[in-house]
Amino acid sequence: MNKSEIETLVSTAIKKDRALERLKDDLKTIKETLVAEATHHEEEFTKTEGGGNSWVAKGRGEEIARVTFPAKSLKKSFDPAVKTFDKIKTAAGKAFAKLFKSKTVYVPVEDFRENAKTELNGGASRLIKLCESDSNPSVSFEVVEKAS
């Protein structure tokens, strides 16, 4: 691409990005309004397979909006250091060991890469590579204000 084509591409991308953001904001507001409206129609709720409820609103044509209120989900894990854990353990009683399993999890320390280099005296690259995952590239757009 030449310079002019890149400039046109960037300008077009920024215009579309701004328009998309406005549309996302509008759609978010519409969804929030439909959720609020659904709460006034509990008598029209139908049960979902997962134990929640849903409400259907019809559009002018064949389109519908389905507002789903999912059932509560289970928490993924419980920290034994948090005081509610004791309440959970008490409520489970003798069945605790049958209802929960212990799982050790390790997380990298803050400034992991720098600390690994210090601790492993130059042999950190293998460890760092094992602890990394690929990241997707991102593109952001800005409008540079011209000085007046």
Residue pairs with C-beta under 8 A, 6 or more apart in sequence:
1 9
10 141
13 139
13 141
14 141
14 142
14 143
17 141
18 141
34 57
34 65
34 67
35 67
37 57
37 67
38 55
38 57
38 67
38 69
41 55
42 53
44 55
44 56
45 53
45 54
45 55
45 69
46 53
46 54
46 55
46 56
47 53
48 54
48 68
48 70
48 71
50 70
50 71
51 71
52 68
52 69
52 70
52 71
53 68
53 69
54 66
54 67
54 68
54 69
55 66
55 67
56 64
56 65
56 66
56 67
57 64
57 65
57 67
58 64
59 65
77 103
77 105
78 84
78 85
78 88
78 100
79 85
89 96
92 99
92 100
108 131
109 115
112 128
112 131
113 124
113 128
116 124
116 127
116 128
117 124
120 127
